[in-house]
Amino acid sequence: MTLVHTSLPAPHHIAEIVAGVPLRRRDGSTRAWAWVDLEDWPAVNVRRWSWDGRYPRAKIGDETVRLHRFLLGPPPAGMVTDHRNRWRLDHRRRNLRFVTHRESVRSNGGRGCRACEREWACRPEALERARRRQRERYRTDPEYRERKLARERERYRTDPEFRARVIAQDRAYQARPEVRARKRERDRGRKR
C-alpha cells in the first residue's frame, strides 16, 4: 500500500491529502481504491483489504471485518455506520457517522435498504413482507431454523435484556384468553 500521490485516481470531491488503500483481487491485482485519513493509514496498512462490491473488508483472525468497522469500532446499540456522502469507498473519519437504520435509509437518496426490498424509508408494509418471508423460510428450511434457534439460545443465555423481553412476551402470550382456554381443555383431557 502506498500513500496517495498525483498518479492515483483521487476523487474530485476529496480536496485534502488522503491515503489510498488498494483493494486487492485474489491474484493480488488492484480492483479499486478506498480512501482513509493519513492518521488511520498506518493501522490500515498492515492488513490486506479486498472489496466485496459493497464495502472494503479484511480477514482479521477468524473474522471478516469491514473497513468502517475497523476504523470506528462497532456502532452503539440500535445504530449503524453511515457514509455521509454515500460513497462506500470514502472512509475518512469526517465522512463516517453513527445513525439509526431509518436515518441511514432516509439519507440514502430514496434507494432504501435490503430489508425493505430497496423501497423508501422502511415502510411498515415492506418490513411486514420481509418478516413474512423470514417466517416462511423458518417454516420450510430446517437448516435455517436450526441456525436461528442456536443464535436465539445463545443470545438468551448471554443477553439479560433479551431474556427479560422473551419472558415478558411469553407471559403476555400465556395470559391471552384463547391460550388459557386451550390450556384448560388440555388439562381437563389429562385428568380423565
N, C-alpha and C positions, 0 to 999 in steps of 0.2 A: 504494500500500500504506500502510496506517495501523497505528499501534500499537493493541494491544488496549485497549478501554475497555469500559464496562459494557454497551453496546448490542450487542457482538459475542457470538455464541453460544459462550462458553468452556465446554469440557467440565467436568463436575462433578469429575473426579479431578485436575484441574490447579488447585492452590490458589495458587500463586505468580503473579506478574505475568509474562506471556509476550507475545511478539509474534505477531500473526496475519498470515499470508501468504495473500492471496486467490489462489485457483487459478482462472484465467480460462478461459472458453469462447472459441471463435474470435471471437464477436461482442463480446467484452470484458466480458460479464456474469460475475459471480462464481458459480462452480459449487460450491466448497467452500472451507474454510479449513484451512491447515496451521499448526502451532504450532512456533515456534522460540524459543530463548532471546533475551533482549534484546541480548546481546552479539553474536549472529550476525545480527541483523536488518539492520544497515546493509549488510552484504555481500550478503544475500539480496534486499534491497530494490531493487537496481539491475537485477534480472532480471525478466522476465515469466514466471510459473510457470503451468503448466497441470496437469491431472490426467488420467491415462490409466485411471482406475478402480482402479488399484493404488497408484501412488506419484506424488507431485508431481515434475514434471520441467520442464526449461527447455532451450532450444536455446542452446548456447554455441559460437560458430563453426560448424563443420560437424557438431558432435557433440551428441547429446541426453544430458543429464546429469540423473540423479535427485537430489533434494534431499539425501538422506542421504549420497550420494557427494560432493556439492558441499561439504557441511559437514565430513565426516571424511576425505575423500580415498579413494583405492582401498584395499580391505582387503589385509592381508598375504596371501601365497600360501597357498592352502588354506582361506581364511576368507571369510565373508560378513558383511554388516552385518545386525544383528538389532535389532528394536524390542522392548525388554523387556516392554512392556505390550501387545504385539501390535496396537497401533493405528497404522496406517501414516501417519496424518496428524500424529502427535506426533513432532516432530523436535528435541525438547530433547536436549541432549548427554547428560544422565544417562539418557535413555531409549534411546540408541543404543549398541551394543557390537559388537565383532567376535567371532564364534564360528565354529565349523566348521559345515558344512552340516547334518550329523547333529544337532548340538546345537540348531540353529535349528529343524529339523523337530520334534525332541522337545519343544521349548518351545512349539510351535505348537498345543498342546491336542489333538494327535492328528489334525489336519486333513491332515497330510502335505505333499507337495510335488508340483510338476508332473511331475518325472521319475518319481515313484512312482505316478502316476495318483491323487493325493490319498490315498494309503494311509499307514499308520503307519510312521514311522522308517526309511525307505529299506530295506525288506526286500529281501534278495538276489533273490528271485524277481521282485519288481516292477522292480528295476533290470535284471534279465536281459530282462524283457519290453520295457522301454524300449530296450535295446541291440538286441534283435531287430527292433523297429520301425525303428530307425535303419539297421540293415544292409539291411532290405528297401527302405527309401526310397533308400538309396545305390545299390542294385542296379537300381531301376526308374526313378529320376528323374535324367536326365543333368545338368540344371542344378544340382541339389543336390550331385551327385557332383563337378562342376567347382568349385563354391564350396568344398566341403570339402577337395578336393585343393589348391586355391590357398592356403587357410588353413594346411594342414599344411606345404606347401612353404615358406611364409613363416616359420612357426614353426621349422621345421628349420633355416632359414638364420639365424635370429636368436637362438634359444634353445639354448645348448650342452647343458643338461641334457636337453632333449627329444631333441636329436640323439644324445646318448650312449644314451638309452633305446631309441631306434629302432634304432640299430646293434646293441645288445645283444639286442633281440628278433629281429632278422634273423639274427644269428649262432646264436641258440638254435634258430630255425626251420631253418636250414641244417644244423644238427647232428642233427636228428631222423632216425632210421634210414630211414623211408619216403621222406623228401625226398632223402636221399643215394642211395637205391636208384633213384628216378626220374631223378636226375641222371646216375647211371652208365649207365642204359638210354639216355638221350638222347645221351650221349657216344659210346656204342657205335654207335648209329644214324648218327652223323655220320662216324665213321671208315670205315664201309663204303662 
